[in-house]
Amino acid sequence: MDKHLILMSMFTILIAGASAASSSCPMDLSYVETFPWDTSTCRDPIDTQHCCQTLLSLFGIGLAQHLKETSMFQLSNENTSSTCLSDFKTMLSALSLQPSLVPSCFQNSTQFVTNTSSCAGIVNISDWKQKVGTLTPLDTSCNGDMKVQTRCSICTDAGFKVTSQLTSIDPNNSTKCFYFSILYAAAIVNELGPTDIGTASCILGLPLSNSATSNKKQVLKIVVGLIGALVGVVLGFVLIIMYRKWDKRRKEDNIHRSIENSVRASVLPNAGAKWFHISELERATNKFSQKNMIGQGGDGVVYKGTLQDGTLVAVKEIFGLETKGDEEFCYEVEIISKIKHRNLVALRGCCVTSDNSKGKRRFLVYDYMPNGSLSYQLSIAGANRLTWPQRKNIIIDVAKGLSYLHYEIKPPIYHRDIKATNILLDSKMKAKVADFGLAKQGSEGQSHLTTRVAGTYGYLAPEYALYGQLTDKSDVYSFGIVILEIMSGRKVLDSNMSSSLVLITDWAWTLAKSGKTDEILDESIREQGPEKIMERFVLVGILCAHAMVALRPTVAEALKMLEGDIDIPELPDRPVPLGHESFQSSLLAGMQRSGRSSPYTMSSYSTSMSTL
């Protein structure tokens, strides 16, 4: 009898402990079962991408409420984030939605954890006001009932302006900055709060159900189901954690060997690339010394190294190992291994290693480019500034490299991240397109639809950023931006210009339409070559970066225009700005016809939060 009492007591303590753990989430997620959101987007077992966007918007209500109550943009630590996601999963289970949706959509709980390196170091409201000021366009545009379309459009425009301001401070975290702008508008500015239907729909982009009221009996069933599911989910979660810890210890000794064999078997036999041992790369880079670091971005850091035979190499250590698995790494290596062109950086080798102290690490090894990136060269002033012949050759080189990716590889490869920092220059100032970490293979003659938009703010083609529609002309748009940067010496985003001319395309198009194309040219090259030829390059850049896909040339056509083989068509008019009310109405109607839900954004801007 005593033994039975002891066992029952232990079980009661375990249940109480589990309930206490689940209550540690600082967010009240009860709105998940009462808010009139469209659950149908998550009942299709095939189309999980739209569901993930919806769940991110739904979770955003809780984050915005947390910001309103604590002044903190994100959660305090990973344990808190994991607990909140576990509670979120429980709420969804009570609505008869698959519990696996949460771990599938939010693979990394740290994306909701406070990090001082995200978005200009902003952590709380005080930091926000120091960076953007006490009175922003959001503060004057995003209050009141957001169910009014005009008011929603004005708020959307204000969001883009504030995001541009933050991006000029921290270009590497544009997505996180946009995310913070959304939370600030919903939580702090709008007096109705994030749980208001208009605020959630317009600012957070949450799709609503056809009925704005829920049946009381259905709510009662949800509550009863929640109580039963909560205990099972939490206990199951605890058991999974315990099993994973045990399994990790068991596999710790052989994990590196299995990874290495897998990559070798799937990639290197056909690639001609070398498998480097970690000790070789440590010797080459002086143990990855800070003195050898030559570049750093959102997805990795690059070191200069010298191999044993004296060959100079660039060693890239890839970050984001929690969200980017071995399969993606092998895919990236496979893509780069296919590339054999003088205007594309070729892969020299790779390395995968794992140990107890630093965990799993991945490296890619390239030929070293002594003249650095195009972005660096454009920043040089004085006598060493790029000349007109050099700029002309760089543009032609990039066009030839993209043409190879689009037309000479089957199926074609879309780079998705063409920008000045990803164009490297060798000892003879020959340009080579680099960094294929975001490259994607497409089907010939078809576009690719994705809700996981990748790339760099300012260089993204509108149709790709808004709808996730990826084609060869998405790269052409980015190429047009690069041409304008090269010819003008101006950055893609300039916060010092008027609000309507922040983007380089707006500025260049305005001058060209006014007959002042010569004013677009960098002053240092205006006297270095034939004016008509230089203006031709500028016009090709404007055409390539046109907002409408149909009016952009292909990269092959652009190359012929640059080389003077075909005439440049008359510069077409531009459509209305993206934030214009008529554009918003058309976009909403198009999304309703296609059955796509609004993403977790202030408007229809489909920046994927999976990259956070």
KOLSE-327428 format. One record per residue (C-alpha): residue number from 0; x, y, z. Coordinates in steps of 0.1 Angstrom, whole numbers, plus 2048, in hexadecimal, padded with zeros to 3 digits. Layout:
BEGIN
seq:X:Y:Z
NUM:X:Y:Z
...
//
This chain:
BEGIN
seq:X:Y:Z
0:800:800:800
1:81C:818:809
2:82D:811:7E8
3:80D:81A:7D5
4:80A:83B:7E9
5:82E:844:7E1
6:829:83D:7BC
7:80A:852:7BB
8:81B:86F:7CD
9:838:86E:7B4
10:820:86F:797
11:80D:88C:7A6
12:82E:89F:7AB
13:838:898:787
14:816:8A5:77A
15:81A:8C4:790
16:83E:8CA:784
17:833:8C6:760
18:817:8DF:764
19:82F:8F8:775
20:847:8F4:759
21:82C:8FB:73F
22:821:91B:752
23:843:92A:74F
24:83B:93A:72E
25:836:960:734
26:81C:962:717
27:7F7:95A:71B
28:7F0:945:6FC
29:7CB:93F:704
30:7C2:955:6E7
31:7CC:939:6CF
32:7AB:927:6D6
33:794:945:6D7
34:7A2:95D:6BC
35:78F:959:69B
36:7AD:94F:686
37:7AA:939:667
38:7B4:916:672
39:7AE:907:650
40:7D0:912:644
41:7DF:8F8:65C
42:7C8:8DB:654
43:7D7:8D4:632
44:7F2:8B9:638
45:804:8C3:617
46:805:8E9:618
47:818:8EE:639
48:82A:90E:62D
49:80B:924:62F
50:803:914:650
51:825:91E:65E
52:820:942:654
53:7FE:942:665
54:80C:932:685
55:828:94C:686
56:80E:968:684
57:7F9:957:69F
58:817:953:6B6
59:820:978:6AF
60:800:983:6C1
61:80F:974:6E1
62:831:983:6DB
63:822:9A6:6D4
64:80E:9A3:6F5
65:82E:999:707
66:83F:9B8:6F8
67:822:9CE:704
68:824:9C0:728
69:84A:9BD:72C
70:85A:9D5:712
71:86F:9B7:706
72:86D:9AE:6E1
73:875:989:6E6
74:876:96F:701
75:891:96E:71C
76:8A1:94C:715
77:89F:92C:701
78:88D:918:71C
79:872:933:71E
80:86E:932:6F8
81:86C:90C:6F7
82:851:90C:713
83:83D:926:700
84:83F:912:6E0
85:835:8F3:6F3
86:816:905:701
87:80F:912:6DE
88:810:8EE:6D0
89:7F8:8E3:6EC
90:7DF:8FF:6E2
91:7E0:8F4:6BE
92:7DA:8D0:6C8
93:7BB:8DA:6DA
94:7AE:8E8:6B8
95:7B4:8C6:6A9
96:7D3:8D2:696
97:7F2:8BC:692
98:80A:8C0:6AF
99:827:8BB:697
100:820:8DD:687
101:832:8F1:6A2
102:853:8DF:6A1
103:851:8DD:67B
104:84B:903:677
105:861:90F:694
106:87F:8F8:692
107:895:90F:6A7
108:886:91D:6C7
109:8A2:937:6CA
110:893:94B:6AE
111:87C:95B:6C8
112:897:960:6E2
113:8A7:982:6EB
114:8C8:987:6D8
115:8DC:9A8:6D9
116:8EA:9A0:6B7
117:8C8:9A2:6A5
118:8BB:9C2:695
119:8D3:9DD:6A0
120:8D6:9CF:6C3
121:8B1:9D6:6CC
122:8A5:9C2:6E9
123:88A:9D8:6F9
124:875:9F7:6F3
125:890:A0E:702
126:8A9:A00:6E8
127:88F:A05:6CC
128:88B:A2A:6D5
129:8B0:A2F:6D6
130:8B4:A21:6B2
131:895:A2F:6A0
132:88A:A4C:6B7
133:86C:A51:6CE
134:855:A5B:6B1
135:856:A45:692
136:83E:A42:674
137:830:A24:686
138:826:A38:6A4
139:811:A50:68F
140:803:A37:676
141:7FA:A16:687
142:7E1:A20:6A2
143:7BC:A1B:6A0
144:7A6:A01:68F
145:7BC:9EF:675
146:79D:9DF:665
147:79B:9FF:650
148:7AE:9F8:630
149:7BC:A1B:62B
150:7C9:A1C:64F
151:7D9:9FA:64B
152:7EA:A05:62B
153:7F8:A24:63C
154:805:A0F:659
155:815:9F7:63F
156:828:A14:62F
157:834:A20:651
158:841:9FC:658
159:856:9FC:639
160:866:A1E:641
161:870:A14:665
162:87D:9F3:658
163:893:A05:63E
164:8A0:A1B:65A
165:8AA:9FD:670
166:8B8:9EA:652
167:8D0:A07:64A
168:8DD:A02:66E
169:8DF:9DC:66C
170:8DD:9CF:648
171:8E3:9AB:653
172:8C3:9A8:667
173:8A9:9B8:651
174:890:99C:658
175:893:99E:67D
176:890:9C4:67C
177:86F:9C1:667
178:863:9A8:682
179:86A:9C1:69E
180:858:9DC:68B
181:839:9C6:689
182:839:9BE:6AE
183:83F:9E2:6B7
184:821:9EE:6A2
185:80A:9D3:6AF
186:814:9D5:6D4
187:81E:9F9:6DC
188:80F:A0F:6C1
189:7EC:A01:6BC
190:7D7:A08:6DA
191:7C0:9EB:6D2
192:7DC:9D2:6D7
193:7E7:9B3:6C4
194:7C8:99F:6CE
195:7B2:9B7:6BA
196:7A5:9A7:69A
197:7B0:9C5:684
198:7D2:9C7:694
199:7D9:9A2:690
200:7CC:9A1:66C
201:7DD:9C0:65F
202:7FD:9C4:673
203:805:99F:67C
204:7F6:991:65C
205:7E1:976:66C
206:7C6:967:655
207:7A3:968:666
208:788:94E:665
209:767:955:653
210:755:958:674
211:762:971:68E
212:751:95F:6AB
213:756:93C:6B9
214:73D:924:6C7
215:73D:921:6ED
216:739:8FB:6EC
217:757:8F9:6D5
218:76B:90E:6ED
219:761:8F7:709
220:76D:8D9:6F5
221:78E:8EA:6EE
222:793:8F2:713
223:78B:8CE:71D
224:7A2:8C0:702
225:7BD:8D8:70C
226:7BE:8CC:730
227:7C1:8A8:724
228:7DA:8AF:709
229:7F0:8C6:71F
230:7FB:8AB:737
231:802:892:71B
232:815:8AC:706
233:82A:8B8:723
234:833:895:72F
235:83B:88B:70B
236:850:8A9:707
237:864:8A1:726
238:869:87D:71A
239:875:889:6F8
240:88E:8A1:708
241:89C:885:71F
242:89E:86D:701
243:8B0:887:6EB
244:8CA:88E:706
245:8D1:869:709
246:8D2:864:6E4
247:8E9:881:6DF
248:902:873:6F8
249:900:851:6E7
250:907:85F:6C4
251:921:879:6CE
252:93F:863:6C6
253:934:859:6A3
254:920:877:696
255:93E:887:684
256:947:867:671
257:923:861:665
258:920:885:659
259:941:884:647
260:939:863:636
261:917:86F:62B
262:924:88F:61B
263:940:87D:60A
264:929:863:5FC
265:90F:87B:5EF
266:924:898:5E2
267:949:896:5DF
268:94E:878:5C7
269:93F:88D:5AB
270:94A:8AF:5B6
271:970:8AE:5B4
272:973:8C1:5D4
273:98A:8B9:5F1
274:97E:8AD:613
275:992:8C2:62C
276:999:8B7:64F
277:992:8D0:66A
278:9B7:8D0:674
279:9C1:8DC:651
280:9A9:8FA:653
281:9B5:902:676
282:9D9:904:66A
283:9CF:918:64B
284:9BC:932:65F
285:9D2:933:67E
286:9B6:922:692
287:99C:939:683
288:9AD:957:691
289:99A:978:691
290:9B7:987:67D
291:9AF:96F:661
292:98A:978:660
293:982:98A:63F
294:95C:98B:640
295:93D:983:654
296:918:980:64B
297:8F7:972:658
298:8FF:94E:64D
299:924:94C:654
300:947:95A:659
301:964:959:640
302:989:955:648
303:9A7:959:632
304:9BD:93A:633
305:9DE:92D:625
306:9DF:908:61D
307:9FF:8F3:622
308:A09:8F7:5FD
309:A06:91D:600
310:9E4:920:5EF
311:9CF:93D:5FC
312:9AB:933:603
313:98B:941:613
314:97C:92B:62E
315:957:931:636
316:949:923:656
317:923:920:653
318:90C:92B:66F
319:8E8:922:676
320:8EF:8FD:67B
321:8CF:8F9:68F
322:8B9:904:672
323:8CF:8F8:655
324:8D4:8D3:655
325:8ED:8BB:645
326:8D5:8B6:628
327:8D5:8DB:620
328:8FB:8DD:624
329:8FF:8C0:60C
330:8E7:8D0:5F4
331:8FB:8F1:5F4
332:91C:8DE:5EF
333:90C:8CB:5D2
334:900:8EB:5C1
335:922:8FC:5C4
336:934:8DD:5B8
337:920:8DF:597
338:92E:902:590
339:94A:904:577
340:94C:927:56A
341:966:943:56B
342:94D:95C:579
343:941:946:596
344:955:93D:5B5
345:95D:918:5B4
346:95E:901:5D2
347:980:8F5:5DC
348:974:8DE:5F9
349:960:8DA:618
350:962:8CE:63C
351:949:8C0:656
352:955:8BA:679
353:947:8B4:69B
354:955:8B4:6BF
355:949:8B7:6E2
356:954:8DB:6E8
357:949:8ED:6C8
358:92F:8D5:6BB
359:928:8D0:696
360:939:8E8:67E
361:938:8EB:658
362:951:8FC:641
363:953:904:61C
364:975:90C:60C
365:978:923:5ED
366:995:933:5DA
367:99F:954:5EA
368:995:974:5D8
369:9B0:98E:5E0
370:99C:9AC:5D6
371:97F:9A4:5ED
372:95B:9AB:5E6
373:94B:9C4:5CE
374:93B:9D5:5EC
375:95E:9DB:5FB
376:96B:9E9:5DA
377:94E:A01:5D6
378:955:A0F:5F8
379:979:A19:5EF
380:97E:A3E:5E9
381:999:A51:5D7
382:9B1:A46:5BD
383:9AB:A21:5C3
384:985:A24:5BB
385:978:A0C:5A1
386:97D:A19:57D
387:963:A18:562
388:973:9FB:54F
389:975:9E7:56F
390:950:9EE:577
391:946:9E5:554
392:959:9C4:555
393:94B:9BB:577
394:927:9C0:56B
395:92D:9AB:54C
396:93E:990:562
397:921:98E:579
398:908:98C:55C
399:91C:96F:54D
400:91D:95D:56E
401:8F7:960:573
402:8F1:956:54F
403:905:936:555
404:8EF:92E:574
405:8CF:935:562
406:8D5:925:540
407:8F3:90E:540
408:8EA:8F9:55F
409:8CC:8E1:55D
410:8B6:8E7:571
411:8C0:90C:574
412:8CD:91A:595
413:8BE:93A:5A4
414:8D7:94B:5BB
415:8BE:95E:5D0
416:8D8:975:5E1
417:8E9:989:5C6
418:8F9:9A8:5D7
419:919:9BB:5D8
420:927:9A7:5F5
421:922:987:5E2
422:937:992:5C4
423:95C:98B:5C9
424:979:998:5B5
425:999:985:5AD
426:9BC:992:5A9
427:9B3:99F:586
428:993:9AF:591
429:97E:994:580
430:95C:990:591
431:950:96F:59F
432:92E:96A:5AE
433:930:959:5D0
434:91C:94C:5EE
435:903:932:5E1
436:8F6:92C:604
437:8D3:937:5F9
438:8D4:929:5D5
439:8B7:915:5C9
440:8B2:8FE:5AB
441:893:904:597
442:87F:8F4:57B
443:885:900:558
444:86B:919:54C
445:859:919:56E
446:859:92F:58C
447:85E:922:5AF
448:846:92C:5CB
449:853:92D:5EF
450:849:93E:60F
451:86C:93B:61C
452:879:95B:60C
453:89F:95E:60E
454:8B6:97A:603
455:8C1:99D:60E
456:8AA:9BB:614
457:8AB:9D3:5F7
458:8B7:9B9:5DD
459:897:9A3:5DE
460:881:9A4:5C0
461:85D:9B0:5C9
462:84B:991:5BD
463:863:97B:5D1
464:861:990:5F1
465:83B:993:5EE
466:82F:972:5E1
467:84D:95B:5E4
468:84E:957:5BD
469:871:94F:5B3
470:87C:950:58E
471:89C:958:57B
472:890:97C:57A
473:892:97E:5A0
474:8B8:97C:59C
475:8B5:995:57F
476:8A5:9AE:597
477:8C2:9AA:5B0
478:8DB:9AD:593
479:8CB:9CE:589
480:8D0:9DB:5AC
481:8F5:9D1:5AA
482:8F9:9E3:589
483:8EB:A03:597
484:902:A00:5B6
485:920:9FC:59F
486:918:A18:587
487:90D:A31:5A2
488:924:A27:5C0
489:904:A2B:5D5
490:8F7:A10:5EE
491:8D7:9FE:5E7
492:8C6:A0F:605
493:8CE:A33:60E
494:8BC:A40:62D
495:8CA:A63:627
496:8B4:A67:609
497:88F:A72:60A
498:877:A56:615
499:86C:A50:5F1
500:88F:A4C:5E3
501:89F:A35:5FE
502:8A2:A18:5E5
503:8BC:A1C:5C9
504:8A2:A12:5AE
505:88B:A2F:5B8
506:8A8:A48:5B7
507:8B6:A3B:596
508:894:A38:584
509:88B:A5C:58E
510:8AB:A6A:580
511:8A9:A55:560
512:885:A5F:559
513:88F:A84:55E
514:8AA:A81:543
515:8C6:A82:55D
516:8D5:A60:558
517:8F8:A6F:55A
518:8F2:A79:57E
519:8EE:A55:588
520:912:A4E:57E
521:92D:A4E:59A
522:93F:A6F:597
523:961:A5D:595
524:959:A4C:574
525:945:A66:561
526:963:A71:54D
527:972:A4E:549
528:95D:A40:52C
529:943:A46:511
530:925:A55:522
531:90C:A42:50C
532:91A:A20:515
533:91B:A28:53A
534:8F7:A35:539
535:8EE:A14:527
536:8FB:A00:545
537:8E6:A16:55C
538:8C6:A11:547
539:8CC:9EB:547
540:8CF:9EC:56D
541:8AE:9FF:570
542:89C:9E7:558
543:8A9:9C8:56A
544:89D:9D7:58C
545:87A:9DF:57F
546:85F:9D6:598
547:84B:9C3:57D
548:858:9A1:573
549:84C:9A3:550
550:85F:9C3:549
551:880:9B5:554
552:898:9A6:53B
553:8A6:983:540
554:8CB:983:54A
555:8D4:978:527
556:8C1:996:518
557:8D1:9AD:531
558:8F4:9A0:528
559:8EC:9A7:503
560:8E1:9CB:50C
561:900:9D1:520
562:916:9C5:503
563:902:9DA:4EA
564:8F5:9BC:4D6
565:8D1:9C7:4DA
566:8C0:9E8:4E0
567:8B3:9F2:502
568:88D:9F7:502
569:87E:A18:50E
570:87E:A1A:534
571:85B:A10:53F
572:846:A21:55A
573:847:A13:57C
574:828:A05:58F
575:81A:A15:5AE
576:82F:A12:5CD
577:82C:9F2:5E1
578:81B:A03:5FE
579:801:A15:5E8
580:7DD:A0D:5F2
581:7D3:A01:5D0
582:7F1:9E9:5D0
583:7E6:9DC:5F2
584:7C2:9D5:5E6
585:7CF:9C3:5C7
586:7E7:9AE:5DB
587:7CC:9A4:5F4
588:7B4:99A:5D8
589:7CF:986:5C7
590:7D7:973:5E7
591:7B3:96B:5ED
592:7AF:95D:5CA
593:7CE:947:5CE
594:7C4:93C:5F1
595:7E5:949:600
596:7E4:956:624
597:7F4:975:630
598:816:96F:63E
599:823:97C:660
600:82A:99F:654
601:81C:9C2:657
602:80C:9BE:634
603:810:9A4:618
604:836:9A5:619
605:83E:97F:61C
606:85F:981:62E
607:863:95E:63D
608:868:95E:663
609:879:93C:661
610:899:94F:659
611:899:961:67B
//
